[in-house]
């Protein structure tokens, strides 16, 4: 289970969602699909739940979607945007 961390704030700027962690001075920008995943992770979700939600929104092959979600979760965890819960 994954959930977004609450020490990041963000806002939509043009074609991306820009986020900053004021405590660490770090920032990232998310594309539309990553920003949607960020919204979904406001509540704890497992990888399967996130994949299902992304498949419901985007017309993409299920295997490709799963691979992209796995990569996104790794990237978000590495950047300390999300944390494992439960």
Number of C-alpha atoms within 10 A of each C-alpha: 15 19 21 23 16 11 13 18 12 15 11 14 10 7 10 16 18 17 19 17 16 11 8 9 7 11 14 15 17 17 13 13 15 19 18 16 20 20 12 17 19 14 11 17 17 13 14 13 13 23 21 13 14 21 15 10 11 10 9 12 9 13 10 10 18 19 11 14 20 16 12 15 20 13 13 17 17 11 12 14 20 23 17 13 11 6
